Amino acid sequence: MAFTWRRGTVCLFNTNEERCVRHLRNPNDVLKSLQSNACKEDYKYKRLYRNLYNAEFFLKAYQNIYAKEGNMTAGTDGKTIDGMGTERIQKIIERLKNHSYQPKPARREYIRKKNSNKKRPLGIPSADDKLVQEVVRMLLESIYEPTFSKFSHGFRPNRSCHTAMIQIKANFTGVTWFIEGDIKGFFDNIDHHTLINILRKRIHDEYFISLIWKFLKAGYMENWKYVQTFSGTPQGSIISPILANIYLNEFDKYMEKYMSEFRQGKRRKTNPEYVRYRNKAVRHQVKKMSESEWNSMSKLDKTALLKDYRKTRNAMLKISQSDLMDDNYKRLFYVRYADDWLCGVIGSKSDAEKIKTDIKEYLQENLKLSLSEEKTLITNGQKKAKFLGYEVFVSNDTAVQKTARGFTQRVHYKNLMIYVPREKWQNKLIELGALKLKYHKGQNYKEVFEPVHRTKLINCDDIEIVKKYNTEIRGMYNYYRIADNVSVLNNFYYVMKFSMLKTFAAKYKSNIGKIRNKYGHQRFGVKYQTKNGGENIMYFYDEGFKKNKTAILQSSVDIVPIDYSANSKTSLVERIKAGRCEICGKENVPIEIHHVRKVKDLKGKSWWERFMISRRRKTMALCKECHDDLHAGRLD
């Protein structure tokens, strides 16, 4: 078998086969072609599996996933992404072509859930399996992403927790009941046969279906014992999120149909009491009077008229314009993020209970899933429901504000509000070790916050301490920046600031006053040397906490995976294709990429470590001989 590059195309020569697969299509063109047919309901996808013979697809997949630190964690085969190159890719393609490819069982680990003693299982696939899965993910995403519901937000490009909350904020106005939904053990209970049948509706390529089936049945290793999987998608795998969305897209379509059928009435009836006040206010409205009528009135009459008008209008603004108990007006709203979903119901509690029952029956009968009874709750709209770490409720605030034209109007009444829960930022402080709670005996055991120093940071450099605190503050703010009460994070900031000051005081065996004198009272800043030998200052975060919806779509927190500009001339793919060893300088040789988990992990003792540090790269393109020498310690 020979492997050559010719003008950006791949030629695969197999001496055991009579034909040569030449000029395989560019992956981007293939994905665009698949996407262009996605919205054609009757279109069936065939011959998808042959794209797995295209080395360009694997290089694109490698470019997508290589930078993730988890790739340096070995799977059950003991291999990491280190050493990836053309020959390794070619061996994977050979096994795919003769159908001998078999995914390795994932290595099962357990990670602790936040603020809980419970642990969540996590599967660690082998590096080669990750590469194949990324190719499969790209193909599936091109086919299914354009057809996914607009109410689905989890693990999709340009969608996130923020877009889900913004949609709730926009659509759930005036709801009377919330249904907080949670599917019990979703990822572990996906029915394999149901999933495969869903895939077969659009994909008519049994080789491709068989490959997905192999991943589903690969199983996992726990305590060196093999455990076969009979249901669920492999948690921690690259294809798990897209398969979960394909599976639950059936639920999304059911909910869209249910919403349409539940809808009743064009608008609510007007509240008679509101009409009475409005008519009275209109009859007394000064602007309706002619200038001559107004001028003919005495000053005392004018004052009395204006007072009566304001009193009537204020009373009118404290009641609802529409009849909230109108049985002829019903609406249902729905938003889903992964296996968590939220419904907003304009209707009675019995309507909400029926919706919950219908959803439960659909999930059981059609998707073989169960609702978590303890987590699936029906909550009154005026009480706080929880979704994606936020609190949501319908406001009854009748406070008014003046518009630009000088009119007064209610700005929050019956609008949906999204809040930062107190326990979120408080538990975060405790988790970070920045806060200790005390209970004051003299004030009926009132809870008192006491910022404390963080022992783990005392041995860090000054700039590392400030950077750590800044990162944690910005992380909290970035997630909750769209909340209506985001300003409550000032409480979080206060504790973090004094925790940071106490950490510096503990480090230098000093006190807060002296630390402030040294680093600044108004703006706390740490000086550091730049690469050019100059001096700069890193300041402690002081940008405030304002509600901010900008740059929501640019957030990549939910996108799997991140695309690392494959078209760049200095990209990893170009360095592989160049066939030049970055140590010995040999050209036109098969390249293996050497990986490290983090650049900062390099100590700079070896010259090749200093080489990587100077270029700020976690990778280095090497020939096989140099790569073997590096791992054997012969390059030090």
N, C-alpha and C positions, 0 to 999 in steps of 0.2 A: 504494500500500500504506500503510495506517495502522496504528499500533501504540499500543494504549491499555491502561491498567490499570483493572480494575473489581473492587474488593473482593477483591483478592488473586488474581483469575483473569486469564487472558490471552485477549484476543480478537484474532484475526488476520484482517484484512479484505483480500481479494485481489480487485481489480476485474476480473481476468481469470477469476475463478472465480465460479460462481453461489452457492456455499455459503460459510458462515462457520463456522469451527471455534470453538465457544463452550464456556465452562466446562470447559476441559481439567482433568483430574484432578490433584489435588495429588501431586507426585512421591513423597512419603513413603507415600501410600496405594497408589500403583501398585507401589512396591517391596515393600511388605508383602504385597500381593496375589500378586505373582510368587513371593515367598518361601513363601507358604502352600501353593503347589502343587508346590514343588520336590521334596518327598519322595514324590510320587506317580509311580511309575516309568513309567506309561503316559501321563502327561500330556504333551501337546505344546504348546509356546508359539507362538502365532500373533499377528500384528499388533503385533509389537514395534516395528517401524520408525516407526509413527505417534507414538510417544512422543518422537521427535526433532523433532516439530512443536511441542512444548510448551516455550515460553520459560522456564517455571518450572524445568524440568529443567536448562536451561543456566545459570540463575542459581544453582541449587543446586550445580552442577558448578563454577561460577566461585568460589563461596564456599569450596569444598573446596580448590581448588588455588592461589588467588591469592597466598597468603603465601609460596610457595616462591621462593627467590632465582633459581632457574634459569629462571623465567618472564620474567625481564628479559634473558635471552640470546636474541638474534634467531635465527629459523630461516632457511631459504633464501629466504623471501619478504621478509626484512628487518624483519619486524614482531615486537613483543614483546606482552606482555599489557597494556601501557600503552595507554590509550584504549578499553578494553573498556566497552561500554555497550549499551543497548537496541537502538540502530540496528545496531550491529555484529553482535549476536546475531541480529537479524531477517534480516540478509543471509545469514547461515549457514543459517538455517532455510529461506529461500527456495530456496537451492541444493540443500538436502536434499529439499525437496518436489518440485522438478522433476528431481531425480536428476542434476543437473549438478555436484554436489559431488565434487571430486577432491582427495584429500590431497596436500600438497606433499611432495617428497622431503625426508628428514631431512638435516640438516647433519652430516656425519661428523667427529668429533673423536676423539683418542686420549688416554686417561689412563693414567698409569703405575700398574702393579700394586704393591702393598705389598711391600717387600723384594725387588724384582725389577726387572730392566732391561726386562722385557717390558711391552707396552702393551695395554690393553683398548679395543676400539672402543666409542664412545658416540654414539648418534644424538640430535640435537637437533631435535625436530619444531617446526613453526610453532605459534604460540600458539592460533590458531583450531582447528588439528587436535587440540591438547591438550584443548581444551574439548569437542569432539565425542567424543574418546576417553574422557574422564571420564564422560560420559553413558552411553556404551556399557559402560564398566567397571561402573558402578552397576547397570545392567540385568543384565549377566552375573553379577555377584556375587550378586545376589538369586536368580538361577536356580540357580547351581551351588554356592555356599558351603554350604548345608545338606546337600548330598550328598557333599561332600569327605570323604576318609578321616580318621579320628582320628589316623592316623600321619603326616599331612602338616602341616608347621608353617611353611613359608616364605610370606611375603607374604600372611598371612591375619589378619583381625581377632582380637584377643586371643590371638594365637599369635606365637611368636618363637623365637630360638635358645635362650632360657632354657626355654621349655616343651618344646622338643625334648629338651634335656639332662635335664630333670626326668623326662620319660617314659622315657628310656634308663636313668636311675638307678633308677627304680621297677621296670622290667620285665626288665632284662638280668642279673638276679642269677644267678650260677652258670654263665654261658655258658662254653663251652670254646674257641670260635673266633669271631673277628670277620671280617666281610667289609666292607671299606671301599670304598664304591662311588662312582664318579665317571663321569658321562656326558660323552663327548668332544664339546666345542664345542656343548653342548646348544642354547643360544639361537640359534645360527647354523645349526643343522641340523634344526630342526623342519620336518617335511614339511607343506607347505601343504595338499595334498589330503587327507592323513590328518586334519589338524586340522579342516578344513571338514566332513569326513564325521562326525567326532565331534560337532561342533556340530549337524549336521543330525539327529542322533538325537533331540534334544529341541526344537530350534528349527525350526519350519515357517513361516519367513518369509524368502523369498528376497531381499527388499529388504535386510533386516537382515544376512543372510549376505553379500550382495554388498558391503555397506559394510565389513565386516570384511575381505573379500577385497581391497578397494581399499587398506586400510591395510597388509596383508601385502605387496602388490605395489607399494607407493609408491616403493620404492627409496631411494637416498641420493645426496648430492652430496659428492664428495671431490676436492679440488684443482680445483674448478669443472667436474668431469666427472660426468655422471650415470651411476650404476651401478644396474642393475636387480637386484631381489632375487628369487631363485628358491626360497629356503628360509629358514627362521628367522623369528623375530618381531623387530620393530624394537627393538633395545636402547636404553633410555633413554625409551621411550614408556610412557604410562600404562597401556595395555591389555596390555603384554607380560607382566607377572607373572600376571594372571588367566588369560590364554591358555595360559601355561606350566603353570599348575596344572590347567587343564582337560585339557590334553594328557597330563600325567603322572598324572592321576587314574586313567587306564586302567592304568598300571603299578601304582598303589596297589591297585586292585581285584584285579589278578593276584596281587600279593604276599599279600593277605588270604586269597585262595583257597589259595595255595601253603602258607601257614602252617597253615591248617586241615588240609590233606592231609598235611603233614609231621608233624604232631603225633602222637605215639605214646606209649602208657602213661599211667597216671594219676599215678604217682609213682615215684621211683627206689627200687631195692631198698636195704634197710638194710645198712650196712657190718658184716659179721660181727665184725670186730675191735672196732668201736665198741660193739656189743651186749655183747661179752664184758667190756669195761671197765665198761660201764654196770651190768650185772648184779652185778659184783663191788662196785661202788660202792654199789649199793642194799643188797646184803647187809650191808655194813659201815656203812651210814648210821645215824648215832646217833639221828636222829629216829624211826627205825622201832622202836627199842627201847622197851620199857616203862620207866616211871619206876623200878620196883622192880629191874629188870635193871641199869639204869644205876647205881643207888645201891649195888648189891651188888658192883660192880667196884672194884678198887683204883685209886688215882690213877695208878699206873704203867701199868696196862692201858688206862685211859681215854686217856692220852697216846699210847700206841702205836696204839690204834684210830683216833684222830683223825688221826694222822700218816699211817697207811696209807690212810685215806679221802681225804685231800687229795692224796696221791701218785697214787692211782688216778684221781681226778677230773681232775687236771692232765694226766695222760697221755691221758685220754679227750678232753679239750678240744683236743688237738693233732692229732687225726685227724678225718676227715670222717664225719658221721653217716650219709650215704648213699653208695652205691656209684657213684663218678663214672664208672666204666667200664661202666655198665649199658647194653647195646645195645638194650634194650627200652624205653628212655625217651628221647624226642627232642622238642626244641622249637625253634622258629624265631621270632625277634623282628625287627622292622623299624621304622625311623624314617626319614623323608625331610624334608629341608629344601631347597627349590628343586631343583637337579639333583644335590645331594649326598645320599647315603643310607648308612645303616649297618645291617647285619644282625648279630644275635647268634645263634649256633648252639649248642645243646646236643646234641652228637653227635660224630661222628668227623671227621677232616680230610677224608676222602673225601666225607662228606656236604656239607661246606662247599664243596668243589671242584665237586660236582655242582650245588649251588644256584647258584654263580657261573656255571656253563656254561648252565644253564637260563635264568637272567636275561639273559645275553648273547644267547641265541637269541631270546627273547621280544622284546627291544628291537629287534633287527635285523629280525625278520619282521613285527612288528605296528606298531612305531612308527618304523621306519627310522632308528634311533639306534644308536650304537656305544659300547661301554664303553672308557674310557681304560685300557689295559692297565698302563701304568706307575703309575697312581693307584688302580686297583682291586686291593686287596691282601687276602690272607687272613692274619690275624694270630692267634697263640695268645692265648687269653683272659688269660693271666698277663703278657703283654707289652703295651706301651702302643700302642693304636691312636689315630688322630687323627680328630677330627670337630668341625667348627665352631670350630676354634681351641682345643679342649680335648684333653687326653689321657684316654683311658678304659681301664681294665683291671680285672680281677677280683682282689680282694685275697686273699692267703693269710695274712694277719695273724691269729694265734690268740690275741692279747692279750685278756684278759677284764676286764670291769668289773662292779661290783656294781649290781644293780637296786634300785629303791625298796623292794622287799620283802626285800632282803638276799641275794638269790641272785647267784651269779657266772655270767656268760654271755659268749660271744664276740659282739662288736659289729660286727666288720668282715669276718669270715671268709666268703669266697665272695660278698661283696657287691660290687656294681659301684662303683668309685671314679672320680670325675672330678677331674682335676688341671689346674692352670695350668701350661703348659709353660714351662720356663725361658727358651727362646729368644724367647717372645712378649714378656715384659716387658723382657728384655735388648735385643732388637731395637728395641723401642719407645723405650727410652732413647737408643739410638744414632740412631734416626730423628729424635728431637726435638733432638738435639745436646746432650743433658745428660750424656752418658757417653763416656769415651774408655777403650778397653781397653789395658792395658799387660801386658807379659810379663816377670816377674821372673827375671833370669838366675841369681841365686843360689839359686833354689828350683825348679830344673829347668823354667824358663820357665813358672812358675805364672801363671795369668791373674789380673790385679789390676784392680779397678774404680777409675777416677779420675773423680769428678764434675767437670764443667767448666762455666764460665759460658756463657750463650747470648748471643752478640753481637747477634742480631737484636732482643733484648728490652731492651737497655741504654738506648735512647732512649725507651722507654715510661714512663708514669707509674708510681709505686710501686704503686698499687692495681691497675693493669692487669697488672703483673708477677705479683702474688700471685694475682689472679683467673685468669690464664692457667695457672699451675701447679696451682691448685686444680681447675680444669676438667679438666685432663689426668689428674690423679690420680683424681678421681671417675669419669672416663670409663673408666679401666682397671678400677677397683674395681667399678663398676656391671655391667660385662660379666662379670667373673669372680666375682661375689659368691656364687654358688651352688657354687663349687668346694670340694672337701673340704680342699684345702691352700691356701685363699685367703690364709692368713697369710703365705705367701711374698712377698706384695706389700709386706711391710715392707722387703724389700731394694730394691724399686722406689722406695718412699717415701724411704728413706735417701739414695739417689742424687739424687732430685728435690729433697729438702730442701737438701742441700749445693750442688747446682747453683743453686738459687734464691739461697742466701746468697752464693755466688761472683758471681752476676749483679749483686746489689746492691753487692757490694764493687767490682766492675769499674765499675759506674755511678758510684759516688762516689769512686773511686780510693782505696779504703780496704782493710780486711781483715775477715775473718769475725768476729773478736772484737769489733771496734768496731761492726760492723753489729748484732750480737746485743745489745750494750749499748744501742744506740739503739732497736731495735724489740722487744726482749724475748727473754730466754733461754728461759723455759719455754714461753711462747706468743708466737710471732712474729706481730705485728699491725701493720697500717698504718692510720693515722687518715685519715679523709676527711670532707668536708662533705656533709651531706644536703641535700635540696631545701629543707627548712624552715630552713636556716641552722644547724642543729645539727651535732654532731660524733659520728661513729660509728667503729667499728674493724672492719676486715676481717682475720680471723685466717687464718694458713696452716693448711691441713687438718691436723686432729689427732684425727679420730674413729675411727681404727683400722681394722682389716680383719678383721671377723668374718664367718663364713658366715651368709648371710641370704637366705631365699627369699621374703620378704614383698614385696608390690607387684609380683610378676612380671607379672600380667595387665594392670596399668596401664601397662606399658611400651609405647610406641608406635613403637619403633625399627623394627619390621618391618611396620607397618601402612601401606598405601598407598591413598589419601592420608590426611592428618589432617583430621578434620571440625571446622571452626571455627564452632561454635554458630550455625547458620543462623537459629535462632529468636530470637536476641538483637535487641532493638530498635535497637541501634547497629550491627548487622551491616552488611556491605557491601551485601547485597541490599536491606535496608530503605532504605539511603541512595540506592541506584539508583532504587527505587520512589518515593521521596519527590519526585524530580524537581526538587530544589532545588540550585542552584549554591552551593558553600561559599565562593566568592570574591565574586561580584557579587550573590548573593542572589536571582537570578531563580528563579521557581517554575514548575512544570508545563512543564519543558523536558527534552528528551532529555539524559541524563547520560553523560559519559565519565569513567572513573576514571583519574586520574593515579597512576602507580606509581613508587616508587623501590626500589632493591635492598635497602638497609638504611637505617634512620633515622640511624645514626651516620655515614653517608656525607654527610648534609646538613651544610653548613658554617654555616648560619644567616646568610649574607650577605644573602639576599633576604627580604622580609617573609613570603612564602608558605612559605619554608623554615622560618622561625621558627614559623610557624603549625603546620606539621606536627610540628616537634620538640616544641612545647608539648603537643600531643595524643598524642605518641608513636605516630603512625600512619605506615605506609608508603604510605597511599593518601589521595587527596583527590577528592571528587566535584565535577566541574566541568561547566559547559555547554561546548558546542563552541567558542564564541568565546573563552572564558577559557582553555581548554586549548590552543588554537592560539597565543594570546598568550603563555602561559607558555613554550611550546617556542621561540617566536620571541624570547624575552628581553624582551618588552614589559611584564612585570609586576615587573621588578626595581626 
